[in-house]
Amino acid sequence: MIDQQAARRATQEVPSIPRDADGPVFREPWEAQAFAMTLALHERGVFTWPEWATALSVEIKRAQGAGDPDTGETYYLHWLAALERLVSQKGVASMDTLARYRDAWDHACDRTPHGQPIELRTDDFR
């Protein structure tokens, strides 16, 4: 569950967040989860909102330079990439560790029947 006060503060500090009158909007559950992780890391003092806004801006510009059409559909892909980069830069987790977990989650998704909860197991880290 997303802390609504924290979400409001985030939308004030990072004006590019897709939102409606009620606050941030998400197309997929993983987008809300990435948003919530960002809020949690900010609340724990891992980074400031200006640091976050800079990291996100750099990631969006990098994607646009690589040909992203900037239709809004890829916003949270950029969000996640910025989060991973900032977490790595701050020493919370290395890019190698993040890639290892991403690959493990992909493996877990592939072996999980549709509609079932995805559970990460040791053998997903192959």
DRENTIVEX-154212 format. One record per atom (N, C-alpha, C, O): residue number from 1; residue in three letters; atom name; x, y, z. Coordinates in steps of 0.05 Angstrom, whole numbers, plus 32768, in hexadecimal, padded with zeros to 4 digits. Example, Ala and Ser with C-alpha at 12.3 -4.5 7.8 and 13.67 -1.06 7.14 Angstrom:
DRENTIVEX-154212
resi resn name c1 c2 c3
1 ALA N 8108 7F8E 809C
1 ALA CA 80F6 7FA6 809C
1 ALA C 8108 7FBE 809C
1 ALA O 811D 7FBE 80A9
2 SER N 8101 7FD3 808E
2 SER CA 8111 7FEB 808F
2 SER C 8102 8001 809D
2 SER O 810C 8017 80A1
This chain:
DRENTIVEX-154212
resi resn name c1 c2 c3
1 MET N 8011 7FE8 8000
1 MET CA 8000 8000 8000
1 MET C 8012 8019 8000
1 MET O 8026 801A 800E
2 ILE N 800A 802C 7FF0
2 ILE CA 801A 8045 7FEE
2 ILE C 8010 8059 8002
2 ILE O 7FF8 805E 8005
3 ASP N 8023 8065 8011
3 ASP CA 801E 807A 8024
3 ASP C 8014 8093 8013
3 ASP O 8024 809E 8004
4 GLN N 7FFB 809A 8016
4 GLN CA 7FF0 80B0 8006
4 GLN C 7FFD 80CB 800B
4 GLN O 8000 80DA 7FF8
5 GLN N 8005 80D0 8024
5 GLN CA 8012 80EA 8029
5 GLN C 802D 80EA 801B
5 GLN O 8035 80FE 800F
6 ALA N 803C 80D4 801D
6 ALA CA 8056 80D3 8010
6 ALA C 8052 80D5 7FF1
6 ALA O 8062 80E2 7FE4
7 ALA N 803E 80C8 7FE7
7 ALA CA 8038 80CA 7FCA
7 ALA C 8032 80E6 7FC1
7 ALA O 803C 80EF 7FAC
8 ARG N 8023 80F5 7FD1
8 ARG CA 801D 8111 7FCB
8 ARG C 8037 8122 7FCB
8 ARG O 803B 8132 7FB9
9 ARG N 8048 811D 7FDF
9 ARG CA 8061 812C 7FE0
9 ARG C 8072 8126 7FC8
9 ARG O 807F 8137 7FBC
10 ALA N 8073 810C 7FC0
10 ALA CA 8083 8104 7FA9
10 ALA C 8078 8112 7F90
10 ALA O 8089 811B 7F80
11 THR N 805E 8113 7F8C
11 THR CA 8054 8120 7F74
11 THR C 8059 813E 7F74
11 THR O 805A 814A 7F5E
12 GLN N 805C 814A 7F8B
12 GLN CA 8064 8166 7F8C
12 GLN C 8081 816A 7F86
12 GLN O 8088 817D 7F78
13 GLU N 8092 8158 7F8F
13 GLU CA 80AE 815A 7F8B
13 GLU C 80B8 8151 7F6F
13 GLU O 80CB 815B 7F65
14 VAL N 80A9 813E 7F64
14 VAL CA 80B0 8134 7F49
14 VAL C 8098 8138 7F37
14 VAL O 8087 8125 7F35
15 PRO N 8095 814F 7F2B
15 PRO CA 807D 8156 7F1C
15 PRO C 8077 8145 7F04
15 PRO O 8060 8146 7EFA
16 SER N 808A 8135 7EFA
16 SER CA 8084 8125 7EE2
16 SER C 8075 810B 7EE8
16 SER O 806D 80FD 7ED6
17 ILE N 8070 8105 7F02
17 ILE CA 8062 80EC 7F09
17 ILE C 8046 80ED 7EFD
17 ILE O 8037 8100 7F01
18 PRO N 803F 80D8 7EED
18 PRO CA 8023 80D6 7EE3
18 PRO C 800F 80D6 7EFA
18 PRO O 8012 80C6 7F0D
19 ARG N 7FFB 80E7 7EF8
19 ARG CA 7FE8 80E9 7F0E
19 ARG C 7FCD 80F3 7F04
19 ARG O 7FCA 80FD 7EEE
20 ASP N 7FB9 80EF 7F16
20 ASP CA 7F9F 80FB 7F11
20 ASP C 7F99 810A 7F2B
20 ASP O 7FAB 8110 7F3B
21 ALA N 7F80 8112 7F2E
21 ALA CA 7F78 8122 7F45
21 ALA C 7F7D 8114 7F60
21 ALA O 7F81 8122 7F74
22 ASP N 7F7D 80FA 7F60
22 ASP CA 7F81 80EB 7F78
22 ASP C 7F9E 80E4 7F7F
22 ASP O 7FA4 80DB 7F95
23 GLY N 7FB0 80E9 7F6C
23 GLY CA 7FCD 80E3 7F71
23 GLY C 7FD9 80D4 7F5A
23 GLY O 7FCE 80D5 7F43
24 PRO N 7FEF 80C6 7F5F
24 PRO CA 7FFD 80B7 7F4A
24 PRO C 7FEB 80A1 7F3D
24 PRO O 7FDA 8095 7F4B
25 VAL N 7FEF 809D 7F23
25 VAL CA 7FE0 8088 7F16
25 VAL C 7FF4 8074 7F0A
25 VAL O 800A 807B 7F01
26 PHE N 7FEC 805B 7F09
26 PHE CA 7FFD 8045 7F00
26 PHE C 7FEE 8034 7EEC
26 PHE O 7FD6 802E 7EF0
27 ARG N 7FFC 802B 7ED7
27 ARG CA 7FF0 8019 7EC3
27 ARG C 7FF2 7FFC 7ECB
27 ARG O 7FE1 7FEC 7EC3
28 GLU N 8006 7FF5 7EDB
28 GLU CA 800B 7FDA 7EE3
28 GLU C 8012 7FD9 7F01
28 GLU O 801D 7FED 7F0B
29 PRO N 800D 7FC3 7F0F
29 PRO CA 8015 7FC1 7F2B
29 PRO C 8032 7FC6 7F30
29 PRO O 8039 7FD1 7F45
30 TRP N 8044 7FBC 7F1E
30 TRP CA 8060 7FC0 7F23
30 TRP C 8068 7FDD 7F24
30 TRP O 807B 7FE5 7F32
31 GLU N 8059 7FEE 7F15
31 GLU CA 805F 800B 7F16
31 GLU C 805A 8016 7F32
31 GLU O 806A 8026 7F3C
32 ALA N 8044 800E 7F3E
32 ALA CA 803D 8017 7F59
32 ALA C 8052 800D 7F6D
32 ALA O 8059 801B 7F80
33 GLN N 805C 7FF5 7F68
33 GLN CA 8070 7FE9 7F7A
33 GLN C 808A 7FF9 7F77
33 GLN O 8098 7FFE 7F8B
34 ALA N 8092 7FFF 7F5F
34 ALA CA 80AB 800F 7F5B
34 ALA C 80A8 802B 7F68
34 ALA O 80BB 8035 7F74
35 PHE N 8090 8037 7F65
35 PHE CA 808B 8050 7F72
35 PHE C 808D 804E 7F90
35 PHE O 809A 805E 7F9D
36 ALA N 8081 8039 7F9C
36 ALA CA 8081 8034 7FB9
36 ALA C 809E 8030 7FC3
36 ALA O 80A6 8039 7FD8
37 MET N 80AE 8021 7FB3
37 MET CA 80CA 801C 7FBB
37 MET C 80D9 8037 7FBC
37 MET O 80E9 803C 7FCE
38 THR N 80D4 8048 7FA8
38 THR CA 80E1 8062 7FA7
38 THR C 80D9 8072 7FC0
38 THR O 80EB 807F 7FCC
39 LEU N 80C0 8073 7FC6
39 LEU CA 80B7 8082 7FDE
39 LEU C 80C4 8077 7FF7
39 LEU O 80CE 8087 8008
40 ALA N 80C5 805C 7FFA
40 ALA CA 80D1 8050 8012
40 ALA C 80EF 8057 8014
40 ALA O 80F8 805E 802A
41 LEU N 80FD 8056 7FFE
41 LEU CA 811A 805D 7FFF
41 LEU C 811E 807A 8005
41 LEU O 8131 8081 8014
42 HIS N 810D 808B 7FFA
42 HIS CA 810F 80A8 8000
42 HIS C 810A 80AD 801E
42 HIS O 8118 80BB 802B
43 GLU N 80F4 80A0 8028
43 GLU CA 80ED 80A4 8044
43 GLU C 8103 809A 8057
43 GLU O 8106 80A4 806D
44 ARG N 8113 8087 804E
44 ARG CA 8129 807C 805E
44 ARG C 8143 808C 805A
44 ARG O 8157 8086 8066
45 GLY N 8141 80A1 804A
45 GLY CA 8158 80B3 8047
45 GLY C 816D 80AA 8033
45 GLY O 8184 80B4 8033
46 VAL N 8166 8096 8022
46 VAL CA 817A 808D 800F
46 VAL C 8180 80A2 7FFA
46 VAL O 8197 80A5 7FF1
47 PHE N 816C 80B2 7FF3
47 PHE CA 8170 80C8 7FE0
47 PHE C 815B 80DE 7FE5
47 PHE O 8147 80D9 7FF1
48 THR N 8161 80F6 7FDC
48 THR CA 814F 810C 7FDE
48 THR C 813D 810D 7FC5
48 THR O 8143 8100 7FB1
49 TRP N 8128 811D 7FC6
49 TRP CA 8117 8120 7FAE
49 TRP C 8126 812E 7F98
49 TRP O 8123 8126 7F81
50 PRO N 8136 8142 7F9E
50 PRO CA 8146 814E 7F88
50 PRO C 8159 8139 7F7B
50 PRO O 815C 8139 7F62
51 GLU N 8166 8128 7F8B
51 GLU CA 8177 8113 7F7F
51 GLU C 8166 8100 7F6E
51 GLU O 816F 80F9 7F58
52 TRP N 814E 80F9 7F78
52 TRP CA 813D 80E8 7F68
52 TRP C 8134 80F5 7F4E
52 TRP O 8135 80E8 7F39
53 ALA N 812C 810E 7F4F
53 ALA CA 8122 811C 7F37
53 ALA C 8139 811D 7F23
53 ALA O 8134 811A 7F0B
54 THR N 8151 8122 7F2C
54 THR CA 8168 8123 7F1A
54 THR C 816D 8107 7F0D
54 THR O 8171 8105 7EF5
55 ALA N 816D 80F2 7F1D
55 ALA CA 8171 80D7 7F13
55 ALA C 815C 80CF 7EFF
55 ALA O 8162 80C4 7EEA
56 LEU N 8143 80D6 7F04
56 LEU CA 812D 80CF 7EF2
56 LEU C 8130 80DF 7ED8
56 LEU O 812C 80D4 7EC2
57 SER N 8136 80F9 7EDB
57 SER CA 813A 810A 7EC3
57 SER C 8150 80FF 7EB1
57 SER O 814D 80FE 7E99
58 VAL N 8166 80F8 7EBD
58 VAL CA 817D 80ED 7EAE
58 VAL C 8175 80D3 7EA0
58 VAL O 817C 80CF 7E88
59 GLU N 8166 80C2 7EAD
59 GLU CA 815D 80A9 7EA1
59 GLU C 814A 80AE 7E8A
59 GLU O 814C 80A0 7E75
60 ILE N 8138 80C0 7E8D
60 ILE CA 8125 80C6 7E77
60 ILE C 8133 80D2 7E60
60 ILE O 812E 80CB 7E49
61 LYS N 8146 80E4 7E64
61 LYS CA 8156 80F0 7E4E
61 LYS C 8166 80DB 7E40
61 LYS O 8169 80DB 7E28
62 ARG N 8171 80C8 7E50
62 ARG CA 8181 80B2 7E44
62 ARG C 816F 80A1 7E32
62 ARG O 8177 809A 7E1C
63 ALA N 8157 809B 7E3B
63 ALA CA 8145 808B 7E2B
63 ALA C 813C 809A 7E12
63 ALA O 813A 808E 7DFD
64 GLN N 8136 80B3 7E15
64 GLN CA 812E 80C3 7DFE
64 GLN C 8145 80C4 7DE9
64 GLN O 8140 80C3 7DD1
65 GLY N 815D 80C7 7DF3
65 GLY CA 8174 80C7 7DE1
65 GLY C 8178 80AD 7DD2
65 GLY O 8183 80AC 7DBC
66 ALA N 816E 8097 7DDF
66 ALA CA 816F 807D 7DD2
66 ALA C 8157 8077 7DC1
66 ALA O 8154 8061 7DB6
67 GLY N 8144 808A 7DBE
67 GLY CA 812D 8087 7DAD
67 GLY C 8113 8082 7DBA
67 GLY O 80FF 807C 7DAC
68 ASP N 8111 8084 7DD5
68 ASP CA 80F7 8081 7DE2
68 ASP C 80E4 8096 7DD8
68 ASP O 80EB 80AE 7DD8
69 PRO N 80CC 808E 7DD0
69 PRO CA 80B9 80A2 7DC5
69 PRO C 80AC 80B4 7DDA
69 PRO O 809E 80C7 7DD3
70 ASP N 80B1 80AF 7DF3
70 ASP CA 80A7 80C0 7E09
70 ASP C 8088 80C4 7E07
70 ASP O 807F 80DA 7E08
71 THR N 807A 80AD 7E05
71 THR CA 805D 80AE 7E04
71 THR C 8050 80AC 7E1F
71 THR O 8038 80AE 7E22
72 GLY N 8060 80A8 7E34
72 GLY CA 8056 80A4 7E4F
72 GLY C 8054 8087 7E57
72 GLY O 8053 8081 7E6F
73 GLU N 8053 8076 7E43
73 GLU CA 8050 8059 7E49
73 GLU C 8069 804D 7E55
73 GLU O 8068 8038 7E62
74 THR N 8080 805A 7E51
74 THR CA 8099 804F 7E5B
74 THR C 80A3 805E 7E74
74 THR O 80B9 8059 7E7D
75 TYR N 8093 8070 7E7F
75 TYR CA 809C 8081 7E95
75 TYR C 80A6 8070 7EAC
75 TYR O 80BC 8076 7EB7
76 TYR N 8097 805C 7EB5
76 TYR CA 80A0 804C 7ECC
76 TYR C 80B7 8039 7EC5
76 TYR O 80C4 802F 7ED8
77 LEU N 80BB 8033 7EAC
77 LEU CA 80D4 8024 7EA5
77 LEU C 80EC 8036 7EAB
77 LEU O 8100 802D 7EB5
78 HIS N 80EA 8050 7EA4
78 HIS CA 80FF 8063 7EAA
78 HIS C 8101 8067 7EC8
78 HIS O 8117 806A 7ED3
79 TRP N 80EB 8067 7ED6
79 TRP CA 80EA 806A 7EF3
79 TRP C 80FA 8053 7EFF
79 TRP O 810B 8058 7F10
80 LEU N 80F4 803B 7EF7
80 LEU CA 8102 8024 7F02
80 LEU C 8120 8024 7EFC
80 LEU O 8130 801E 7F0D
81 ALA N 8127 802B 7EE4
81 ALA CA 8143 802D 7EDC
81 ALA C 8152 8042 7EED
81 ALA O 8168 803E 7EF6
82 ALA N 8144 8059 7EF2
82 ALA CA 8150 806E 7F03
82 ALA C 8153 8064 7F1F
82 ALA O 8167 806A 7F2C
83 LEU N 813F 8056 7F29
83 LEU CA 8140 804B 7F44
83 LEU C 8157 8038 7F47
83 LEU O 8166 8039 7F5B
84 GLU N 815A 8026 7F34
84 GLU CA 8170 8013 7F35
84 GLU C 818B 8021 7F35
84 GLU O 819D 801A 7F44
85 ARG N 818E 8034 7F24
85 ARG CA 81A7 8043 7F21
85 ARG C 81AE 8052 7F3B
85 ARG O 81C4 8052 7F45
86 LEU N 819A 805F 7F46
86 LEU CA 819E 806F 7F5F
86 LEU C 81A4 805D 7F77
86 LEU O 81B5 8063 7F87
87 VAL N 8196 8047 7F79
87 VAL CA 819B 8033 7F8E
87 VAL C 81B7 8029 7F8C
87 VAL O 81C5 8025 7FA1
88 SER N 81C0 8024 7F74
88 SER CA 81DC 801B 7F70
88 SER C 81F0 8031 7F77
88 SER O 8204 802C 7F85
89 GLN N 81EB 8049 7F6E
89 GLN CA 81FD 8060 7F74
89 GLN C 81FF 8065 7F92
89 GLN O 8214 806D 7F9C
90 LYS N 81E9 8061 7FA0
90 LYS CA 81E9 8066 7FBD
90 LYS C 81F4 804E 7FCD
90 LYS O 81F6 8050 7FE5
91 GLY N 81FB 8038 7FBF
91 GLY CA 8207 8021 7FCD
91 GLY C 81F3 800F 7FDB
91 GLY O 81FB 7FFF 7FEB
92 VAL N 81DA 8012 7FD5
92 VAL CA 81C6 8001 7FE2
92 VAL C 81C7 7FE5 7FD6
92 VAL O 81C5 7FD1 7FE4
93 ALA N 81CA 7FE3 7FBC
93 ALA CA 81CD 7FC9 7FAE
93 ALA C 81DC 7FCF 7F94
93 ALA O 81D9 7FE4 7F87
94 SER N 81ED 7FBC 7F8C
94 SER CA 81FC 7FC0 7F73
94 SER C 81EA 7FBA 7F5B
94 SER O 81D6 7FAD 7F5D
95 MET N 81F3 7FC4 7F44
95 MET CA 81E4 7FBF 7F2C
95 MET C 81E4 7FA0 7F26
95 MET O 81D0 7F96 7F1C
96 ASP N 81FA 7F93 7F2D
96 ASP CA 81FB 7F75 7F29
96 ASP C 81E6 7F67 7F3B
96 ASP O 81D9 7F55 7F31
97 THR N 81E3 7F70 7F54
97 THR CA 81CF 7F64 7F65
97 THR C 81B3 7F6A 7F5B
97 THR O 81A2 7F58 7F5B
98 LEU N 81AE 7F82 7F52
98 LEU CA 8194 7F89 7F47
98 LEU C 818E 7F78 7F2E
98 LEU O 8177 7F6E 7F2B
99 ALA N 81A2 7F74 7F1D
99 ALA CA 819E 7F64 7F05
99 ALA C 8198 7F47 7F0D
99 ALA O 8188 7F39 7F00
100 ARG N 81A7 7F3D 7F21
100 ARG CA 81A3 7F21 7F2A
100 ARG C 8186 7F1D 7F34
100 ARG O 817A 7F09 7F2D
101 TYR N 817C 7F30 7F43
101 TYR CA 8160 7F2D 7F4D
101 TYR C 814C 7F31 7F37
101 TYR O 8138 7F23 7F36
102 ARG N 8151 7F43 7F24
102 ARG CA 813F 7F47 7F0D
102 ARG C 813D 7F2D 7EFD
102 ARG O 8127 7F24 7EF6
103 ASP N 8154 7F20 7EF8
103 ASP CA 8154 7F07 7EEA
103 ASP C 8146 7EF1 7EF9
103 ASP O 8138 7EE1 7EEE
104 ALA N 8149 7EF1 7F13
104 ALA CA 813C 7EDD 7F24
104 ALA C 811E 7EE1 7F23
104 ALA O 810F 7ECD 7F21
105 TRP N 8115 7EF9 7F24
105 TRP CA 80F8 7EFF 7F23
105 TRP C 80ED 7EF7 7F07
105 TRP O 80D7 7EEC 7F05
106 ASP N 80FC 7EFC 7EF2
106 ASP CA 80F4 7EF4 7ED7
106 ASP C 80F1 7ED5 7ED6
106 ASP O 80DD 7ECB 7ECB
107 HIS N 8104 7EC7 7EE2
107 HIS CA 8102 7EAA 7EE3
107 HIS C 80E9 7EA1 7EF2
107 HIS O 80DB 7E8F 7EEA
108 ALA N 80E5 7EAD 7F09
108 ALA CA 80CE 7EA7 7F1A
108 ALA C 80B4 7EAC 7F0B
108 ALA O 80A1 7E9C 7F0D
109 CYS N 80B3 7EC2 7EFC
109 CYS CA 809B 7EC8 7EEC
109 CYS C 8096 7EB3 7ED7
109 CYS O 807F 7EAA 7ED2
110 ASP N 80AB 7EAB 7ECA
110 ASP CA 80A9 7E97 7EB4
110 ASP C 809E 7E7C 7EBE
110 ASP O 8090 7E6F 7EB0
111 ARG N 80A5 7E74 7ED6
111 ARG CA 809D 7E5A 7EE0
111 ARG C 8082 7E5B 7EEF
111 ARG O 8078 7E46 7EF7
112 THR N 8077 7E72 7EF4
112 THR CA 805F 7E75 7F04
112 THR C 8046 7E75 7EF1
112 THR O 8045 7E86 7EDF
113 PRO N 8033 7E64 7EF6
113 PRO CA 801A 7E64 7EE6
113 PRO C 800C 7E7F 7EE9
113 PRO O 800C 7E8B 7EFF
114 HIS N 7FFF 7E87 7ED3
114 HIS CA 7FF0 7EA0 7ED3
114 HIS C 7FDB 7EA0 7EEA
114 HIS O 7FCE 7E8C 7EEE
115 GLY N 7FDA 7EB6 7EF8
115 GLY CA 7FC6 7EB9 7F0D
115 GLY C 7FD0 7EB0 7F29
115 GLY O 7FC3 7EB5 7F3D
116 GLN N 7FE7 7EA3 7F29
116 GLN CA 7FF2 7E9A 7F43
116 GLN C 8006 7EAF 7F4D
116 GLN O 8013 7EBD 7F3D
117 PRO N 8009 7EB0 7F67
117 PRO CA 801D 7EC3 7F72
117 PRO C 803A 7EBA 7F6A
117 PRO O 8040 7EA3 7F69
118 ILE N 804A 7ECE 7F64
118 ILE CA 8066 7EC8 7F5D
118 ILE C 8076 7EC8 7F76
118 ILE O 8076 7EDA 7F86
119 GLU N 8085 7EB2 7F7A
119 GLU CA 8096 7EAF 7F91
119 GLU C 80B2 7EAB 7F88
119 GLU O 80B8 7E9A 7F76
120 LEU N 80C4 7EBA 7F93
120 LEU CA 80E0 7EB8 7F8D
120 LEU C 80ED 7EA1 7F9D
120 LEU O 80EA 7EA1 7FB6
121 ARG N 80FA 7E8F 7F8F
121 ARG CA 8107 7E78 7F9D
121 ARG C 8125 7E78 7F97
121 ARG O 812E 7E86 7F85
122 THR N 8133 7E69 7FA7
122 THR CA 8150 7E68 7FA3
122 THR C 8158 7E60 7F87
122 THR O 816B 7E6B 7F7C
123 ASP N 8149 7E4C 7F7C
123 ASP CA 8151 7E43 7F61
123 ASP C 814B 7E57 7F4B
123 ASP O 8152 7E52 7F34
124 ASP N 813E 7E6D 7F51
124 ASP CA 8139 7E82 7F3E
124 ASP C 8153 7E92 7F38
124 ASP O 8155 7EA0 7F25
125 PHE N 8166 7E8F 7F4A
125 PHE CA 8180 7E9D 7F48
125 PHE C 8195 7E8B 7F3A
125 PHE O 81AB 7E87 7F44
126 ARG N 818E 7E80 7F23
126 ARG CA 81A0 7E6E 7F15
126 ARG C 81B3 7E7C 7F04
126 ARG O 81C4 7E6F 7EF7
